[in-house]
């Protein structure tokens, strides 16, 4: 079967019809090692380890709406792949809308309202704002529509479930990685840190985790710059930081930051002087680690988060047991395991195109 990107107007504009077919019905993604938070919805709750086992098939062709902040980078493409492939495998309908960027909260809210008005039976949300979606969640849940929080995190207590990891831990793992290389008492090193868009839940958590990890080490964070995860925005932030702090030794931040920094530092012949690290994983980061241009990155297996969110949505609709707060186990990818890690859990296939509809 094929997933189709249909010609219609969604979010940023009209879409051109394309088709994709590549392992959409792959059954070998599970069981997958995950962690479960209990009590749910509190990232500080104790976690237990288990293997995630999805349903074999949905009992009917449920209509699921998915909302993303944007589709500007390969990270969200990986989540898109997981959602589209699992919708196809389970046999449900999926419509995806994207708001065009982290400054477009009202667009995301109105898109989701339209989804529900058009008959969506469950909603999966990658939220632009940690607190800004709470009234919407209450409104949607009041109509009996399940809401699953994916990737970014929301503060609402009325959510049906969360399929996400601790971005605090993602930031911590990135900070810990470089802190171990520069322990307390060693020569101080200057780091520029780019956590992502201000106000997003995952960014605030990532920043807190990173700062906690480097505290007490020889790492000095000389600059923290927030900004949208568009490449032009991140490139400008890195350029400005290099002007203000030409003696920095690390650029650490979003995957887009890392990818932009590679080109910039190469053009200035600084790749040997300044090390680059991302606190999440994308194809560009994968390529950078492979080439020795990026040091490392933790992965949160975004494909799996997408798959799990769809499975949970179906389980809630079918009144079947589901994990209320679950996310893949985290691990760091560097030159020691970049050749051997499970690519299918973290990256979309090379031939995958943005897929906004599964019918």
N, C-alpha and C positions, 0 to 999 in steps of 0.2 A: 504494500500500500504506500501511497505517497502523502506527505504533508504538503499543503499548498499555501503559499503566501499570496493572498487574493488581492485583486485590484479594488481598493477602497480607500477612504480617507480616515486615517486614524492618527490622532495627536499631531505629529509634525507635518503630515501631508499625505498626498496620494502615494500608494504603493504599487509597484509594478509586479505583475504575476510571475512567480517563478515556482519551480517544484524542487523538492528534495526527497531523496529516499536513501537512507543509510543507517542500518541497524536500528530502525525505529522500534522494532518489536523485540530488541535484544533482551533476553531473559537472564543473561549472565551478570547483570549488575548487582544482584542480590544473592545471598544475604550480605549486607554491608555493615561494617562496624560503626556504631553510633553511640552517642551519650544521651542520657535522658535526665532532665532536671526534675527534681521532686522536693518540695512543691514547685509546680510549674510557674512560669512567667517571672521568676526571680533568678537572675543570672548568678546570684550568690548561693543559690540552693545547692545541696549536695547532688553529685552526678553519679549515675551508675552506667556501666557499659553493657551493651547488648548488641545483637545482630538484627538489622532491620529486614523484615520480610513483608513485602507488599502483597496486595490482593493479586490473584491470577487474572481476574477480569471484573469489570463493573457489571452490575446486574441490568443496567440500562444506560442509554446514551445521555448522561447528565450534561448540563450546560455550565461550564466553568469559565468565569471571567478572571483574567490575570492583569494586574497593573504594575508596570515598572516605572521608575523615575525617568529612565531614558534607555536608548539602545546605542549609545555613543561608543561603547568599548566592548572588548572581547569578553570581559568578565560577565556582563549581562547576557551576552550571546551564549555563554556556557549555561547560564541558568535557563535561558530560553530553550536551548537544546534539551535540557533535562525535562522541562515541563512539556514541550511538544512531543518528545519521544515517549514519555510516560502516558500522556493523554492518548496517544495512538495505541500504545500497548494495552491499555486498559479498555479502550473503546469508548472514550467520552469526547464531547465537543469542547474546544478551547478557543476563546477569543482573547487576544492580548492587546492592551493599549499601553502607550508610553507617553509620558508627560513632556518630554523634550528637555528635561534638565532639573537640577535640584532647586532652582528658583521658582518653579512652576507648581507650587502646592495647590493652588486653586484649580489649575487644569487637571491635576490628578484626582482631586475630589469630584469634580464635575464628570470626568470620564467614568469613574466608578459608579456614580449615581446613574449615569446613562446606561451602564452595563446592567445594573439591577432593574432599572425601569424596562429594559428590553428583554428581561426574563432570565438573567443569570441565576443559577441555583446555588452557586457557591462562589466566593471571591478570594483570590490569592493576591496579597498586596506586598510589594517591595516598597516600603514607605519613604517618601521624601523627608518627612518630619517625624521625630520620635513622639512628640506630643500633639502635633497639629491634625492628626487623623482621628482623634478620639471621638469627636461628635459624629463623624461619619460612621465609624465602627458601630457606635450605639444605634444609629439610624438603620444601618443595614441589618444588624442583629435583631433589631426590633421587628423586622419583616420576616424573620425566621430563616435568614440566609447566613450560612456559616462563613466566617472570615478567618483565613489562615495568614499569619504574619510570616513573611519569608525574607531572609537575608538581613535587612536593615534594622528591624526591631521597631516596635511601637509600645507605648506605655499603657495602653488600654487594658483594663482587666476583663473586658467583655469579649475578647478574642476567643475563637474556638480552639485555636492551637498555634504553635510556633514551630516552623521548620527553619532553624537558623543556629548559628554557633555564637560563641562569645567573641565579638570583635575586640573586646578588652584583652582576651587571651591571644588573639591574633597580633595585636600591637605589642603585647608582652613578649611573645615569642620572637618577634623581630628585634625588639630591644635587648632581650636576653642573649640573642645570637651575637650581637656586636659587643655587648657588655662583657661576655666571657672572653672575648679577644682583648679587652682593655680593662682588666680588673682594677680595683682600687689600689693605688700605690704605683701603678704603671704610668707611663707618659700620658698626660692629658690629650684627648683628641676632640676636635670640634665637629659637631654634627648639625646639619640642617634637616628639619623634620616637617613633612608635608602630609598632615593627616586626612585632608579631603574637605568636602563642603561643610561650612559651619552650620550647626544646628541639627545635622543628621545624627540619628542615634548611634549608628555604627562608628561614626567619626569621633564622637565624644568618648565612646567606650575605647576605641583604638588608641586615642591620645592618652587617656588615663593609664591604659595598660603599658604603653611604650614608656611613658615618663616614670612609671613605677619600676619598670625593669632596669632602666639605666641609672636609677638613683643609687648613689653609693659606689658607682664604678668610676672609671677615669673619663667617661663620656660627658662632654659639656654640650648641651643643646643650645646653640647660639641663636637659633631662629626657628620659630614655629609659624608656618604660613598656611592658612586655610584657603580653599578655593574649589570651584566646581571641577569635576573630573573630565572636563574637555581638555584635549591635548594642548590647545593654544593657551588656555588659562594656566595649566600646570607648567608649561614651558616658560611663560612669562614670570611665574613665581620663582622658578629655579634661576633664571637669568638675573632677576633682581637680587636674589640672595647671593649669587656669585659676585655681583658688583659690590655688595655691602660687606661680604665676608669671603674674600679671595683665598683665605687660608683654611677653609673647611676641608675635612678629610672624608666625610660621608654625606651622601644624599639619601635619606630614607623617607619613604612615603607610599602613596598609592601606586598601583601598578602603572597608571598613566604617567605619574611623576617619574617613575623609574625608566619607562620607555622613552619619554621625552628627554630625560637627562642623558641617556646613552648617546643620542645624536648630538646634543649640545656639547657634551664633554669631549666627544670624538672630534668635533669640528674645531675645538680649542686645544686639542692635544692634551687633554687632562684626564683621560681614562685611566692612566697609570697612577695618577696622583690622588684622585677622588674615587672612593668606592661607592657603589650604588646598591641599595636594597629596597625591596618592596615588602609591604606587609600583607599582601594577598597575591594570588597567582593568576596569570593570564598567558596566552600564547606568546606575547611579546616578552614577558618575563622569562618564560620557558626558553625562548630563543636566546635571550641575554645570558641566562645561566649556562646554557650549552656552549656559548661562544666565549665565556669567561668575562663578559661585560657587566653582568649583574651578579652580586655575591650570593644571594639566597632569597627565599620567600616562603612563608608558611602557606599552606593551602587549606581551604575550608571545603574542598570538594563541592563547588557550586552546582555541578550537574546533579549530584545526589540530592542536594537541598531542593532543587526543582522537582526531581522525581518524587521525593518524599512528600512534598507539599501537595502534589496532585493526588497521590495515594490517600493522604489524610483527608483531603476534600471529599473524595469518593466515600471513604469510610464514615465521615460525619453524615453524609447524605443517606447512606444505607444503614445508619444506626448500628454500625459495627465498632468494636473496640479500636481505639487509636491512641497513640502516644501524644500527649498534650503539649509537650515541649521537648523537642529532639533535634539533634544536629550531628553531622559526621565528626569523628575524632580528627583532631588537627595534627599535622606534622609539618616539618620544615623540609623544603626541597633545596638542595645545593649541589655542588659538583660530585658529592658522594653517592647520590641516588637519582640524579636527573635522568639517567639512562634506563632506570628500572621501575620508577613509580607508575601507578595506574593512571595513564593519561585519560581514559574514558570517564573517570570520576571528576576530573578537574577542567577538562578542555572539550569544547565542541569539536566534532570532526572537521577536517580541513575544508570539506565541500559543503558544510552546513551554512545556509543563508537564514537571515532573520525570518522567523515563521510566526505570523500573527494569527493564524487560524488553523485549527484541526477540526475536520467535520466528520 
